[in-house]
């Protein structure tokens, strides 16, 4: 991937921000360093032996959402709460 002024300006446009020339240089340098760090991941061993250090338990607990004590306090202090949701004034028409 080529990191140049064109890419930085494209990222600026996508993120809806405006950078100064100095900030663009910093972002460009940072992106180059990030790409360099990620390229070292290809040097790590990826065979099955590398995975031996991490063993998943045979059975994981079920992920069930529950309302706890803190949740009830939050709901009690909410200005408007209905059917498990906070209600707020309409922001867009």
Backbone atoms as SQL, in Angstrom:
CREATE TABLE atoms (id INTEGER PRIMARY KEY, chain TEXT, resi INTEGER, resn TEXT, atom TEXT, x REAL, y REAL, z REAL);
INSERT INTO atoms VALUES
  (1, 'A', 1, 'UNK', 'N', 0.845, -1.173, 0.000),
  (2, 'A', 1, 'UNK', 'CA', 0.000, 0.000, 0.000),
  (3, 'A', 1, 'UNK', 'C', 0.887, 1.232, 0.000),
  (4, 'A', 2, 'UNK', 'N', 0.602, 2.123, -0.923),
  (5, 'A', 2, 'UNK', 'CA', 1.380, 3.351, -1.028),
  (6, 'A', 2, 'UNK', 'C', 0.763, 4.425, -0.143),
  (7, 'A', 3, 'UNK', 'N', 1.554, 4.917, 0.787),
  (8, 'A', 3, 'UNK', 'CA', 1.080, 5.975, 1.685),
  (9, 'A', 3, 'UNK', 'C', 1.667, 7.287, 1.191),
  (10, 'A', 4, 'UNK', 'N', 0.788, 8.137, 0.679),
  (11, 'A', 4, 'UNK', 'CA', 1.224, 9.420, 0.153),
  (12, 'A', 4, 'UNK', 'C', 0.188, 10.488, 0.484),
  (13, 'A', 5, 'UNK', 'N', 0.420, 11.701, 0.007),
  (14, 'A', 5, 'UNK', 'CA', -0.464, 12.818, 0.293),
  (15, 'A', 5, 'UNK', 'C', -1.879, 12.555, -0.225),
  (16, 'A', 6, 'UNK', 'N', -1.991, 11.896, -1.365),
  (17, 'A', 6, 'UNK', 'CA', -3.306, 11.592, -1.934),
  (18, 'A', 6, 'UNK', 'C', -4.110, 10.703, -0.977),
  (19, 'A', 7, 'UNK', 'N', -3.470, 9.687, -0.413),
  (20, 'A', 7, 'UNK', 'CA', -4.146, 8.796, 0.533),
  (21, 'A', 7, 'UNK', 'C', -4.545, 9.555, 1.801),
  (22, 'A', 8, 'UNK', 'N', -3.656, 10.386, 2.319),
  (23, 'A', 8, 'UNK', 'CA', -3.950, 11.143, 3.537),
  (24, 'A', 8, 'UNK', 'C', -5.146, 12.069, 3.303),
  (25, 'A', 9, 'UNK', 'N', -5.191, 12.740, 2.173),
  (26, 'A', 9, 'UNK', 'CA', -6.318, 13.631, 1.875),
  (27, 'A', 9, 'UNK', 'C', -7.609, 12.827, 1.709),
  (28, 'A', 10, 'UNK', 'N', -7.510, 11.640, 1.138),
  (29, 'A', 10, 'UNK', 'CA', -8.686, 10.771, 1.011),
  (30, 'A', 10, 'UNK', 'C', -9.193, 10.359, 2.393),
  (31, 'A', 11, 'UNK', 'N', -8.287, 10.012, 3.292),
  (32, 'A', 11, 'UNK', 'CA', -8.675, 9.655, 4.655),
  (33, 'A', 11, 'UNK', 'C', -9.283, 10.856, 5.387),
  (34, 'A', 12, 'UNK', 'N', -8.743, 12.032, 5.139),
  (35, 'A', 12, 'UNK', 'CA', -9.310, 13.257, 5.713),
  (36, 'A', 12, 'UNK', 'C', -10.764, 13.421, 5.279),
  (37, 'A', 13, 'UNK', 'N', -10.991, 13.242, 3.992),
  (38, 'A', 13, 'UNK', 'CA', -12.335, 13.385, 3.446),
  (39, 'A', 13, 'UNK', 'C', -13.285, 12.351, 4.048),
  (40, 'A', 14, 'UNK', 'N', -12.834, 11.110, 4.149),
  (41, 'A', 14, 'UNK', 'CA', -13.676, 10.049, 4.708),
  (42, 'A', 14, 'UNK', 'C', -14.026, 10.310, 6.165),
  (43, 'A', 15, 'UNK', 'N', -13.065, 10.835, 6.924),
  (44, 'A', 15, 'UNK', 'CA', -13.292, 11.057, 8.350),
  (45, 'A', 15, 'UNK', 'C', -13.842, 12.454, 8.643),
  (46, 'A', 16, 'UNK', 'N', -14.063, 13.240, 7.597),
  (47, 'A', 16, 'UNK', 'CA', -14.657, 14.581, 7.731),
  (48, 'A', 16, 'UNK', 'C', -13.852, 15.478, 8.664),
  (49, 'A', 17, 'UNK', 'N', -12.522, 15.439, 8.502),
  (50, 'A', 17, 'UNK', 'CA', -11.659, 16.322, 9.279),
  (51, 'A', 17, 'UNK', 'C', -10.734, 17.067, 8.327),
  (52, 'A', 18, 'UNK', 'N', -10.177, 18.162, 8.805),
  (53, 'A', 18, 'UNK', 'CA', -9.186, 18.913, 8.031),
  (54, 'A', 18, 'UNK', 'C', -7.899, 18.952, 8.831),
  (55, 'A', 19, 'UNK', 'N', -6.810, 18.569, 8.189),
  (56, 'A', 19, 'UNK', 'CA', -5.505, 18.555, 8.846),
  (57, 'A', 19, 'UNK', 'C', -4.627, 19.648, 8.273),
  (58, 'A', 20, 'UNK', 'N', -3.714, 20.130, 9.088),
  (59, 'A', 20, 'UNK', 'CA', -2.698, 21.052, 8.603),
  (60, 'A', 20, 'UNK', 'C', -1.619, 20.221, 7.912),
  (61, 'A', 21, 'UNK', 'N', -0.721, 20.887, 7.213),
  (62, 'A', 21, 'UNK', 'CA', 0.366, 20.167, 6.545),
  (63, 'A', 21, 'UNK', 'C', 1.207, 19.389, 7.547),
  (64, 'A', 22, 'UNK', 'N', 1.466, 19.997, 8.701),
  (65, 'A', 22, 'UNK', 'CA', 2.248, 19.315, 9.738),
  (66, 'A', 22, 'UNK', 'C', 1.541, 18.078, 10.251),
  (67, 'A', 23, 'UNK', 'N', 0.227, 18.192, 10.452),
  (68, 'A', 23, 'UNK', 'CA', -0.549, 17.039, 10.920),
  (69, 'A', 23, 'UNK', 'C', -0.584, 15.935, 9.865),
  (70, 'A', 24, 'UNK', 'N', -0.660, 16.325, 8.593),
  (71, 'A', 24, 'UNK', 'CA', -0.632, 15.321, 7.513),
  (72, 'A', 24, 'UNK', 'C', 0.687, 14.542, 7.530),
  (73, 'A', 25, 'UNK', 'N', 1.787, 15.252, 7.769),
  (74, 'A', 25, 'UNK', 'CA', 3.095, 14.585, 7.826),
  (75, 'A', 25, 'UNK', 'C', 3.153, 13.602, 8.983),
  (76, 'A', 26, 'UNK', 'N', 2.591, 13.992, 10.139),
  (77, 'A', 26, 'UNK', 'CA', 2.580, 13.111, 11.313),
  (78, 'A', 26, 'UNK', 'C', 1.737, 11.870, 11.022),
  (79, 'A', 27, 'UNK', 'N', 0.556, 12.072, 10.435),
  (80, 'A', 27, 'UNK', 'CA', -0.324, 10.945, 10.105),
  (81, 'A', 27, 'UNK', 'C', 0.362, 10.019, 9.107),
  (82, 'A', 28, 'UNK', 'N', 1.017, 10.597, 8.123),
  (83, 'A', 28, 'UNK', 'CA', 1.726, 9.791, 7.123),
  (84, 'A', 28, 'UNK', 'C', 2.819, 8.947, 7.780),
  (85, 'A', 29, 'UNK', 'N', 3.610, 9.550, 8.663),
  (86, 'A', 29, 'UNK', 'CA', 4.665, 8.815, 9.375),
  (87, 'A', 29, 'UNK', 'C', 4.071, 7.715, 10.258),
  (88, 'A', 30, 'UNK', 'N', 2.988, 8.052, 10.971),
  (89, 'A', 30, 'UNK', 'CA', 2.337, 7.074, 11.849),
  (90, 'A', 30, 'UNK', 'C', 1.798, 5.884, 11.047),
  (91, 'A', 31, 'UNK', 'N', 1.167, 6.168, 9.921),
  (92, 'A', 31, 'UNK', 'CA', 0.636, 5.077, 9.090),
  (93, 'A', 31, 'UNK', 'C', 1.760, 4.175, 8.571),
  (94, 'A', 32, 'UNK', 'N', 2.865, 4.781, 8.188),
  (95, 'A', 32, 'UNK', 'CA', 4.003, 3.973, 7.727),
  (96, 'A', 32, 'UNK', 'C', 4.513, 3.049, 8.841),
  (97, 'A', 33, 'UNK', 'N', 4.601, 3.581, 10.061),
  (98, 'A', 33, 'UNK', 'CA', 5.054, 2.763, 11.197),
  (99, 'A', 33, 'UNK', 'C', 4.063, 1.641, 11.499),
  (100, 'A', 34, 'UNK', 'N', 2.770, 1.939, 11.420),
  (101, 'A', 34, 'UNK', 'CA', 1.748, 0.924, 11.684),
  (102, 'A', 34, 'UNK', 'C', 1.833, -0.197, 10.653),
  (103, 'A', 35, 'UNK', 'N', 1.956, 0.173, 9.390),
  (104, 'A', 35, 'UNK', 'CA', 2.073, -0.840, 8.321),
  (105, 'A', 35, 'UNK', 'C', 3.319, -1.687, 8.535),
  (106, 'A', 36, 'UNK', 'N', 4.416, -1.052, 8.923),
  (107, 'A', 36, 'UNK', 'CA', 5.667, -1.780, 9.171),
  (108, 'A', 36, 'UNK', 'C', 5.490, -2.780, 10.316),
  (109, 'A', 37, 'UNK', 'N', 4.812, -2.357, 11.402),
  (110, 'A', 37, 'UNK', 'CA', 4.578, -3.258, 12.532),
  (111, 'A', 37, 'UNK', 'C', 3.704, -4.439, 12.125),
  (112, 'A', 38, 'UNK', 'N', 2.650, -4.185, 11.367),
  (113, 'A', 38, 'UNK', 'CA', 1.769, -5.264, 10.948),
  (114, 'A', 38, 'UNK', 'C', 2.455, -6.218, 9.973),
  (115, 'A', 39, 'UNK', 'N', 3.399, -5.715, 9.208),
  (116, 'A', 39, 'UNK', 'CA', 4.105, -6.600, 8.275),
  (117, 'A', 39, 'UNK', 'C', 4.945, -7.633, 9.017),
  (118, 'A', 40, 'UNK', 'N', 5.336, -7.332, 10.262),
  (119, 'A', 40, 'UNK', 'CA', 6.106, -8.307, 11.043),
  (120, 'A', 40, 'UNK', 'C', 5.243, -9.489, 11.492),
  (121, 'A', 41, 'UNK', 'N', 3.926, -9.360, 11.441),
  (122, 'A', 41, 'UNK', 'CA', 3.053, -10.473, 11.823),
  (123, 'A', 41, 'UNK', 'C', 3.257, -11.676, 10.903),
  (124, 'A', 42, 'UNK', 'N', 3.626, -11.423, 9.663),
  (125, 'A', 42, 'UNK', 'CA', 3.876, -12.509, 8.725),
  (126, 'A', 42, 'UNK', 'C', 5.076, -13.355, 9.103),
  (127, 'A', 43, 'UNK', 'N', 5.932, -12.833, 9.963),
  (128, 'A', 43, 'UNK', 'CA', 7.117, -13.570, 10.389),
  (129, 'A', 43, 'UNK', 'C', 6.833, -14.512, 11.559),
  (130, 'A', 44, 'UNK', 'N', 5.675, -14.376, 12.180),
  (131, 'A', 44, 'UNK', 'CA', 5.333, -15.231, 13.318),
  (132, 'A', 44, 'UNK', 'C', 4.975, -16.635, 12.850),
  (133, 'A', 45, 'UNK', 'N', 5.285, -17.648, 13.673),
  (134, 'A', 45, 'UNK', 'CA', 4.929, -19.016, 13.283),
  (135, 'A', 45, 'UNK', 'C', 3.408, -19.183, 13.244),
  (136, 'A', 46, 'UNK', 'N', 2.943, -19.880, 12.239),
  (137, 'A', 46, 'UNK', 'CA', 1.497, -20.057, 12.114),
  (138, 'A', 46, 'UNK', 'C', 1.109, -21.530, 12.004),
  (139, 'A', 47, 'UNK', 'N', 2.023, -22.410, 12.369),
  (140, 'A', 47, 'UNK', 'CA', 1.703, -23.836, 12.301),
  (141, 'A', 47, 'UNK', 'C', 0.921, -24.247, 13.545),
  (142, 'A', 48, 'UNK', 'N', 0.469, -25.469, 13.597),
  (143, 'A', 48, 'UNK', 'CA', -0.360, -25.946, 14.701),
  (144, 'A', 48, 'UNK', 'C', 0.384, -25.928, 16.033),
  (145, 'A', 49, 'UNK', 'N', 1.688, -26.115, 16.028),
  (146, 'A', 49, 'UNK', 'CA', 2.462, -26.120, 17.267),
  (147, 'A', 49, 'UNK', 'C', 2.383, -24.779, 17.991),
  (148, 'A', 50, 'UNK', 'N', 2.228, -23.697, 17.247),
  (149, 'A', 50, 'UNK', 'CA', 2.161, -22.367, 17.856),
  (150, 'A', 50, 'UNK', 'C', 0.878, -22.196, 18.663),
  (151, 'A', 51, 'UNK', 'N', -0.143, -22.993, 18.384),
  (152, 'A', 51, 'UNK', 'CA', -1.420, -22.860, 19.077),
  (153, 'A', 51, 'UNK', 'C', -1.520, -23.706, 20.336),
  (154, 'A', 52, 'UNK', 'N', -0.505, -24.516, 20.657),
  (155, 'A', 52, 'UNK', 'CA', -0.585, -25.432, 21.789),
  (156, 'A', 52, 'UNK', 'C', -0.678, -24.732, 23.143),
  (157, 'A', 53, 'UNK', 'N', -0.267, -23.491, 23.249),
  (158, 'A', 53, 'UNK', 'CA', -0.266, -22.810, 24.532),
  (159, 'A', 53, 'UNK', 'C', -1.628, -22.313, 24.967),
  (160, 'A', 54, 'UNK', 'N', -2.609, -22.334, 24.101),
  (161, 'A', 54, 'UNK', 'CA', -3.925, -21.803, 24.431),
  (162, 'A', 54, 'UNK', 'C', -4.968, -22.898, 24.235),
  (163, 'A', 55, 'UNK', 'N', -5.606, -23.271, 25.322),
  (164, 'A', 55, 'UNK', 'CA', -6.596, -24.342, 25.260),
  (165, 'A', 55, 'UNK', 'C', -7.937, -23.787, 25.712),
  (166, 'A', 56, 'UNK', 'N', -8.950, -23.983, 24.878),
  (167, 'A', 56, 'UNK', 'CA', -10.299, -23.544, 25.256),
  (168, 'A', 56, 'UNK', 'C', -10.932, -24.570, 26.182),
  (169, 'A', 57, 'UNK', 'N', -11.707, -24.113, 27.152),
  (170, 'A', 57, 'UNK', 'CA', -12.418, -25.081, 27.979),
  (171, 'A', 57, 'UNK', 'C', -13.411, -25.872, 27.129),
  (172, 'A', 58, 'UNK', 'N', -13.704, -27.074, 27.570),
  (173, 'A', 58, 'UNK', 'CA', -14.615, -27.931, 26.812),
  (174, 'A', 58, 'UNK', 'C', -15.997, -27.309, 26.682),
  (175, 'A', 59, 'UNK', 'N', -16.413, -26.640, 27.718),
  (176, 'A', 59, 'UNK', 'CA', -17.753, -26.061, 27.688),
  (177, 'A', 59, 'UNK', 'C', -17.700, -24.632, 28.207),
  (178, 'A', 60, 'UNK', 'N', -18.199, -23.719, 27.402),
  (179, 'A', 60, 'UNK', 'CA', -18.263, -22.320, 27.809),
  (180, 'A', 60, 'UNK', 'C', -19.650, -22.034, 28.363),
  (181, 'A', 61, 'UNK', 'N', -19.741, -21.082, 29.263),
  (182, 'A', 61, 'UNK', 'CA', -21.045, -20.744, 29.816),
  (183, 'A', 61, 'UNK', 'C', -21.898, -20.082, 28.751),
  (184, 'A', 62, 'UNK', 'N', -23.202, -20.197, 28.908),
  (185, 'A', 62, 'UNK', 'CA', -24.121, -19.569, 27.986),
  (186, 'A', 62, 'UNK', 'C', -24.141, -18.068, 28.230),
  (187, 'A', 63, 'UNK', 'N', -24.180, -17.292, 27.182),
  (188, 'A', 63, 'UNK', 'CA', -24.189, -15.838, 27.301),
  (189, 'A', 63, 'UNK', 'C', -25.635, -15.361, 27.401),
  (190, 'A', 64, 'UNK', 'N', -26.067, -15.054, 28.625),
  (191, 'A', 64, 'UNK', 'CA', -27.444, -14.652, 28.869),
  (192, 'A', 64, 'UNK', 'C', -27.436, -13.254, 29.489),
  (193, 'A', 65, 'UNK', 'N', -28.176, -12.336, 28.878),
  (194, 'A', 65, 'UNK', 'CA', -28.274, -10.979, 29.417),
  (195, 'A', 65, 'UNK', 'C', -29.224, -10.972, 30.596),
  (196, 'A', 66, 'UNK', 'N', -28.782, -10.339, 31.695),
  (197, 'A', 66, 'UNK', 'CA', -29.613, -10.249, 32.882),
  (198, 'A', 66, 'UNK', 'C', -29.613, -8.811, 33.380),
  (199, 'A', 67, 'UNK', 'N', -30.704, -8.403, 33.966),
  (200, 'A', 67, 'UNK', 'CA', -30.771, -7.080, 34.575),
  (201, 'A', 67, 'UNK', 'C', -30.295, -7.215, 36.011),
  (202, 'A', 68, 'UNK', 'N', -29.282, -6.434, 36.364),
  (203, 'A', 68, 'UNK', 'CA', -28.704, -6.503, 37.701),
  (204, 'A', 68, 'UNK', 'C', -29.128, -5.326, 38.564),
  (205, 'A', 69, 'UNK', 'N', -28.552, -5.254, 39.759),
  (206, 'A', 69, 'UNK', 'CA', -28.867, -4.183, 40.711),
  (207, 'A', 69, 'UNK', 'C', -28.570, -2.803, 40.127),
  (208, 'A', 70, 'UNK', 'N', -27.403, -2.651, 39.515),
  (209, 'A', 70, 'UNK', 'CA', -27.018, -1.350, 38.969),
  (210, 'A', 70, 'UNK', 'C', -27.968, -0.930, 37.857),
  (211, 'A', 71, 'UNK', 'N', -28.417, -1.880, 37.059),
  (212, 'A', 71, 'UNK', 'CA', -29.342, -1.557, 35.974),
  (213, 'A', 71, 'UNK', 'C', -30.636, -0.984, 36.529),
  (214, 'A', 72, 'UNK', 'N', -31.151, -1.590, 37.601),
  (215, 'A', 72, 'UNK', 'CA', -32.392, -1.086, 38.199),
  (216, 'A', 72, 'UNK', 'C', -32.229, 0.340, 38.707),
  (217, 'A', 73, 'UNK', 'N', -31.073, 0.664, 39.285),
  (218, 'A', 73, 'UNK', 'CA', -30.824, 2.030, 39.755),
  (219, 'A', 73, 'UNK', 'C', -30.792, 3.010, 38.583),
  (220, 'A', 74, 'UNK', 'N', -30.195, 2.584, 37.501),
  (221, 'A', 74, 'UNK', 'CA', -30.130, 3.434, 36.305),
  (222, 'A', 74, 'UNK', 'C', -31.540, 3.685, 35.785),
  (223, 'A', 75, 'UNK', 'N', -32.344, 2.637, 35.707),
  (224, 'A', 75, 'UNK', 'CA', -33.700, 2.777, 35.198),
  (225, 'A', 75, 'UNK', 'C', -34.536, 3.699, 36.094),
  (226, 'A', 76, 'UNK', 'N', -34.340, 3.591, 37.405),
  (227, 'A', 76, 'UNK', 'CA', -35.096, 4.432, 38.345),
  (228, 'A', 76, 'UNK', 'C', -34.767, 5.910, 38.161),
  (229, 'A', 77, 'UNK', 'N', -33.528, 6.211, 37.782),
  (230, 'A', 77, 'UNK', 'CA', -33.099, 7.599, 37.634),
  (231, 'A', 77, 'UNK', 'C', -33.267, 8.136, 36.221),
  (232, 'A', 78, 'UNK', 'N', -33.708, 7.309, 35.303),
  (233, 'A', 78, 'UNK', 'CA', -33.895, 7.755, 33.927),
  (234, 'A', 78, 'UNK', 'C', -35.123, 8.660, 33.841),
  (235, 'A', 79, 'UNK', 'N', -35.027, 9.762, 33.098),
  (236, 'A', 79, 'UNK', 'CA', -36.177, 10.648, 32.978),
  (237, 'A', 79, 'UNK', 'C', -37.366, 9.961, 32.298),
  (238, 'A', 80, 'UNK', 'N', -37.102, 9.143, 31.299),
  (239, 'A', 80, 'UNK', 'CA', -38.187, 8.454, 30.607),
  (240, 'A', 80, 'UNK', 'C', -37.679, 7.101, 30.134),
  (241, 'A', 81, 'UNK', 'N', -38.361, 6.054, 30.538),
  (242, 'A', 81, 'UNK', 'CA', -37.909, 4.693, 30.265),
  (243, 'A', 81, 'UNK', 'C', -39.140, 3.854, 29.932),
  (244, 'A', 82, 'UNK', 'N', -39.086, 3.123, 28.797),
  (245, 'A', 82, 'UNK', 'CA', -40.251, 2.345, 28.390),
  (246, 'A', 82, 'UNK', 'C', -39.801, 1.052, 27.706),
  (247, 'A', 83, 'UNK', 'N', -40.361, -0.058, 28.115),
  (248, 'A', 83, 'UNK', 'CA', -40.123, -1.371, 27.506),
  (249, 'A', 83, 'UNK', 'C', -38.639, -1.720, 27.410),
  (250, 'A', 84, 'UNK', 'N', -37.878, -1.373, 28.440),
  (251, 'A', 84, 'UNK', 'CA', -36.467, -1.727, 28.463),
  (252, 'A', 84, 'UNK', 'C', -35.565, -0.760, 27.717),
  (253, 'A', 85, 'UNK', 'N', -36.104, 0.387, 27.291),
  (254, 'A', 85, 'UNK', 'CA', -35.313, 1.354, 26.523),
  (255, 'A', 85, 'UNK', 'C', -35.471, 2.743, 27.122),
  (256, 'A', 86, 'UNK', 'N', -34.405, 3.559, 26.993),
  (257, 'A', 86, 'UNK', 'CA', -34.486, 4.959, 27.348),
  (258, 'A', 86, 'UNK', 'C', -35.194, 5.674, 26.203),
  (259, 'A', 87, 'UNK', 'N', -36.122, 6.536, 26.513),
  (260, 'A', 87, 'UNK', 'CA', -36.785, 7.300, 25.468),
  (261, 'A', 87, 'UNK', 'C', -36.273, 8.725, 25.526),
  (262, 'A', 88, 'UNK', 'N', -36.028, 9.278, 24.345),
  (263, 'A', 88, 'UNK', 'CA', -35.477, 10.624, 24.229),
  (264, 'A', 88, 'UNK', 'C', -36.291, 11.398, 23.198),
  (265, 'A', 89, 'UNK', 'N', -36.215, 12.736, 23.239),
  (266, 'A', 89, 'UNK', 'CA', -36.939, 13.502, 22.229),
  (267, 'A', 89, 'UNK', 'C', -36.397, 13.207, 20.826),
  (268, 'A', 90, 'UNK', 'N', -37.273, 13.299, 19.850),
  (269, 'A', 90, 'UNK', 'CA', -36.902, 13.051, 18.460),
  (270, 'A', 90, 'UNK', 'C', -35.874, 14.098, 18.023),
  (271, 'A', 91, 'UNK', 'N', -34.739, 13.636, 17.449),
  (272, 'A', 91, 'UNK', 'CA', -33.676, 14.561, 17.048),
  (273, 'A', 91, 'UNK', 'C', -33.770, 14.929, 15.571),
  (274, 'A', 92, 'UNK', 'N', -34.276, 14.023, 14.750),
  (275, 'A', 92, 'UNK', 'CA', -34.382, 14.275, 13.314),
  (276, 'A', 92, 'UNK', 'C', -35.819, 14.141, 12.880),
  (277, 'A', 93, 'UNK', 'N', -36.159, 14.843, 11.829),
  (278, 'A', 93, 'UNK', 'CA', -37.521, 14.729, 11.308),
  (279, 'A', 93, 'UNK', 'C', -37.530, 13.974, 10.016);
